[in-house]
Amino acid sequence: AQSVTQLDSQVPVFEEAPVELRCNYSSSVSVYLFWYVQYPNQGLQLLLKYLSGSTLVESINGFEAEFNKSQTSFHLRKPSVHISDTAEYFCAVSEVIQGAQKLVFGQGTRLTINP
Amino acid sequence: EAGVAQSPRYKIIEKRQSVAFWCNPISGHATLYWYQQILGQGPKLLIQFQNNGVVDDSQLPKDRFSAERLKGVDSTLKIQPAKLEDSAVYLCASSLAPRSTNIYEQYFGPGTRLTVT
């Protein structure tokens, strides 16, 4: 079975500083990886995904994540954060078993931006 | 397009009472998921439907939880009787039907926050 570990439960950073949220997954034959973001009192929104091809994937709001097969990691990075990035971030891995797509989430990392 | 709708947004009940949550997925999405998100944890899949059939309910506590998706559109999740440890946010998500070579994004609703006292 797939599993995901997010190594930091909370990450406080100052505005305009860089940030990295770490994610490691259990290995499998086919790996599909996602980062979801949950703003306060809202549902989860897809931030970015890796399905195949280039190992570096980007979101429209400046986040990027790199799939590293040898280290079984999919860390999320942003070179300069804003107050509006305050949210909880979830890493997830997906697998398809007998026609069913199952998404397994990590425990989440709360990103707090200080002015 | 309209997103995934859930109601109610908040519910407070006493232990041993029953409660039901409703979900309306995005139009055309054959697959519907219910997740439980306990405070401080990531969402955990409870049950997955494809149209009106159950695909995966391996993590659903069937002694107290039940779910149905009549007509393959809306879905309800019920807890009877509720326990203190059922306090959580219940998230509904939907997606296109998965195929062996395609992974489709799951779209999440705002969730229902359940407090059991």
Interface residues (C-beta under 8 A of the other chain):
Chain A: V4 Q6 S9 Y32 Y36 N41 Q42 G43 L44 Q45 L46 K49 L51 F90 A92 S94 V96 G99 A100 Q101 K102 L103 V104 F105 G106 Q107 G108
Chain B: V4 T31 Y33 G40 Q41 G42 P43 K44 L45 Q48 Q50 V55 D56 L91 A93 S95 P98 S100 I103 Y104 E105 Q106 F108 G109 P110 G111
